[in-house]
C-alpha cells in the first residue's frame, strides 16, 4: 500500500484481478519475484499503491483496498506526497501537516487492527534526497519528511509493528554513488534503490512475519 513509489505504473482496472499484471516495475515487483522464486506458489501478491496518494487518500480507501482483500501480510509506504503536495501546486496546496498525518495514520492502523486482528503489518519510513524536484527547498523537504518519518516510528512503537527505516540507509548509499543514482528526482527511486527497499522488506518479513 502506498503512493507512486509503490504504484510504479502497476496495472489498474480489470488487470487488478490478475496478480501477474498488477505489480508495476518497482520494489513490489522485485519482492514478488524473490518471494515467488523462493516459495513457488505459496503467496499471492497484490499492489495497491496509487500515484499521488497521501495518508488521507490511503485511509479513504482502507475498506476497498485493504479490508475487503483480507491480506495475511501488508506493508505501507506513504508520506512524501503529504509534504510534496504542499508545494507541488502553489496555488492549490493540499499537503497533510505533521500532526494530521500522525492522527490519520494512527487511525488507519487502529481500524486495521480491529477489522483484521491477524493481519501482520510492516511500516516503511518515507524518504527524500536533494534532486530536481526538491533542490529549491531541500532543507524544508528534509525537515518535513523527517517529521513524517518520526510519526511512522511512533506508530510502529505504539502498535509493536516491524519498522523498515530507509532515510539513514539512503544517506549512507549516497556515499557510494550520487543522489540521482538512487532517487531520480529526489523522490522517486531508480532501480538500485527499489532493489534496496525490496531487500530490506524481505529481511524484515523473514525476521518478523514468518
RAQUI-V523884 format. One record per residue. N is the residue number from 1. RES is the residue in three letters. PSI is psi in radians with two decimals (NA if undefined). OMEGA is omega in radians with two decimals (999 if undefined). BURIAL is b if it has 16 or more other C-alpha atoms within 10 Angstrom, else e. Layout:
n,res,psi,omega,burial
N,RES,PSI,OMEGA,BURIAL
N,RES,PSI,OMEGA,BURIAL
This chain:
n,res,psi,omega,burial
1,UNK,2.36,3.14,b
2,UNK,-2.67,-3.08,b
3,UNK,-2.55,-3.07,b
4,UNK,-0.48,3.13,b
5,UNK,-0.56,3.08,b
6,UNK,-0.72,-3.13,b
7,UNK,-1.09,3.08,b
8,UNK,0.88,3.09,b
9,UNK,0.59,3.10,b
10,UNK,2.79,3.07,b
11,UNK,2.50,3.11,b
12,UNK,3.09,-3.09,b
13,UNK,-2.42,-3.10,e
14,UNK,-0.53,-3.09,e
15,UNK,-0.29,3.10,e
16,UNK,-0.41,-3.13,b
17,UNK,-0.23,-3.12,e
18,UNK,1.88,-3.07,e
19,UNK,-0.32,3.13,e
20,UNK,-0.20,-3.05,e
21,UNK,-0.08,-2.98,b
22,UNK,0.32,-3.00,b
23,UNK,-0.22,-3.14,b
24,UNK,-2.88,-3.08,b
25,UNK,0.42,-3.14,b
26,UNK,-2.66,-3.02,b
27,UNK,-0.59,3.14,b
28,UNK,-0.72,3.11,b
29,UNK,-0.67,3.13,b
30,UNK,-0.72,3.11,b
31,UNK,-0.80,-3.13,b
32,UNK,-0.65,3.12,b
33,UNK,-0.82,-3.13,e
34,UNK,-0.81,3.14,e
35,UNK,-0.72,-3.14,b
36,UNK,-0.60,3.12,e
37,UNK,-0.73,-3.09,e
38,UNK,-0.48,-3.08,e
39,UNK,1.20,-3.05,e
40,UNK,2.18,3.03,e
41,UNK,0.02,-3.06,e
42,UNK,-0.42,-3.05,e
43,UNK,2.56,2.96,e
44,UNK,2.40,-3.05,e
45,UNK,2.33,-3.11,b
46,UNK,2.22,3.08,b
47,UNK,2.12,3.09,b
48,UNK,0.55,2.98,b
49,UNK,2.50,3.07,b
50,UNK,2.15,-3.12,b
51,UNK,2.35,3.11,b
52,UNK,-0.13,-3.09,b
53,UNK,2.52,2.95,b
54,UNK,3.08,3.14,b
55,UNK,-0.61,-3.14,b
56,UNK,-0.53,3.10,b
57,UNK,-0.71,3.08,e
58,UNK,-0.78,-3.14,b
59,UNK,-0.67,-3.10,b
60,UNK,-0.45,-3.13,e
61,UNK,0.37,-3.14,e
62,UNK,-0.83,-3.06,b
63,UNK,-0.78,-3.07,e
64,UNK,-0.78,-2.94,e
65,UNK,-0.03,3.03,b
66,UNK,-1.15,-3.02,b
67,UNK,-0.77,-3.10,e
68,UNK,-0.45,-3.12,e
69,UNK,-0.30,3.10,e
70,UNK,0.99,3.13,e
71,UNK,2.76,3.03,b
72,UNK,-0.56,-3.13,e
73,UNK,2.66,3.02,e
74,UNK,2.80,2.99,b
75,UNK,2.71,-3.13,b
76,UNK,2.24,3.00,b
77,UNK,1.82,-3.07,b
78,UNK,2.55,3.06,b
79,UNK,-0.54,-3.07,b
80,UNK,-0.64,3.14,b
81,UNK,-0.45,3.06,b
82,UNK,-0.46,3.07,b
83,UNK,-0.95,-3.00,b
84,UNK,-0.68,-3.08,b
85,UNK,-0.15,3.06,b
86,UNK,-0.40,-3.12,b
87,UNK,-0.17,-3.11,b
88,UNK,-0.72,3.08,e
89,UNK,1.56,-3.02,e
90,UNK,-0.51,-3.11,e
91,UNK,-0.38,-3.13,e
92,UNK,1.13,-3.13,e
93,UNK,2.37,-3.14,e
94,UNK,0.74,3.01,b
95,UNK,3.05,3.11,b
96,UNK,2.07,-3.06,b
97,UNK,2.90,-3.03,e
98,UNK,-0.90,-3.14,b
99,UNK,-0.69,3.14,e
100,UNK,-0.66,3.08,e
101,UNK,-0.85,3.13,b
102,UNK,-0.77,-3.10,b
103,UNK,-0.81,-3.10,e
104,UNK,-0.71,3.11,b
105,UNK,-0.78,3.12,b
106,UNK,-0.74,3.12,b
107,UNK,-0.70,3.09,e
108,UNK,-0.89,-3.11,b
109,UNK,-0.70,3.12,b
110,UNK,-0.79,-3.12,e
111,UNK,-0.66,3.09,e
112,UNK,-0.69,3.10,b
113,UNK,-0.64,3.14,e
114,UNK,-0.76,-3.06,e
115,UNK,-0.60,-3.07,e
116,UNK,1.28,-3.02,b
117,UNK,-0.38,-3.14,e
118,UNK,-0.06,-3.13,e
119,UNK,2.26,3.07,b
120,UNK,2.14,-2.99,b
121,UNK,2.35,3.02,b
122,UNK,2.40,-3.14,b
123,UNK,2.42,3.11,b
124,UNK,2.43,3.11,b
125,UNK,2.47,2.92,b
126,UNK,2.85,-3.05,b
127,UNK,2.88,3.13,b
128,UNK,2.65,3.00,b
129,UNK,2.93,3.02,b
130,UNK,2.24,-3.13,b
131,UNK,-3.08,-3.09,b
132,UNK,-0.59,-3.09,e
133,UNK,-0.25,-3.00,b
134,UNK,-0.21,-2.94,b
135,UNK,-0.68,-3.05,e
136,UNK,-0.43,-3.12,e
137,UNK,0.74,-3.01,e
138,UNK,-0.66,3.14,b
139,UNK,-0.72,3.11,e
140,UNK,-0.78,3.11,e
141,UNK,-0.82,-3.11,b
142,UNK,-0.74,-3.14,b
143,UNK,-0.80,-3.07,e
144,UNK,-0.69,3.10,b
145,UNK,-0.64,3.10,b
146,UNK,-0.62,3.09,b
147,UNK,-0.76,3.12,b
148,UNK,-0.68,3.12,b
149,UNK,-0.70,3.09,b
150,UNK,-0.67,3.09,b
151,UNK,-0.73,3.11,b
152,UNK,-0.74,3.12,b
153,UNK,-0.70,3.13,b
154,UNK,-0.72,3.13,e
155,UNK,-0.73,3.10,b
156,UNK,-0.73,3.13,b
157,UNK,-0.72,-3.11,e
158,UNK,-0.74,-3.07,e
159,UNK,0.12,3.13,e
160,UNK,0.92,-3.12,e
161,UNK,2.57,3.06,b
162,UNK,2.38,-3.14,b
163,UNK,2.36,3.05,b
164,UNK,1.69,3.12,b
165,UNK,2.46,-3.06,b
166,UNK,-0.54,-3.04,b
167,UNK,-0.87,-3.12,b
168,UNK,-0.69,3.11,e
169,UNK,-0.68,3.14,e
170,UNK,-0.73,3.11,b
171,UNK,-0.64,3.08,b
172,UNK,-0.68,3.11,e
173,UNK,-0.55,-3.13,b
174,UNK,-0.20,3.02,e
175,UNK,-0.29,-3.12,e
176,UNK,-0.49,-3.11,e
177,UNK,2.74,-3.07,e
178,UNK,2.88,-3.07,e
179,UNK,-0.76,-3.07,b
180,UNK,-0.14,3.01,b
181,UNK,-0.52,-3.08,b
182,UNK,-0.79,3.10,b
183,UNK,2.07,-3.00,b
184,UNK,-0.70,-3.06,b
185,UNK,0.17,-3.06,b
186,UNK,-0.16,-3.09,b
187,UNK,-0.88,-3.00,b
188,UNK,2.22,-3.10,b
189,UNK,2.55,2.88,b
190,UNK,3.03,-3.05,b
191,UNK,-0.74,-3.12,b
192,UNK,-0.65,-3.14,e
193,UNK,-0.54,2.98,b
194,UNK,-0.72,3.11,b
195,UNK,-0.68,3.12,b
196,UNK,-0.79,3.11,b
197,UNK,-0.79,-3.14,b
198,UNK,-0.73,-3.14,b
199,UNK,-0.76,3.12,b
200,UNK,-0.65,3.08,b
201,UNK,-0.82,-3.12,b
202,UNK,-0.75,3.11,b
203,UNK,-0.79,-3.10,e
204,UNK,-0.73,3.13,b
205,UNK,-0.82,-3.11,b
206,UNK,-0.59,-3.10,e
207,UNK,-0.62,-2.94,e
208,UNK,-0.33,-2.99,e
209,UNK,-0.36,-3.11,b
210,UNK,NA,999,e
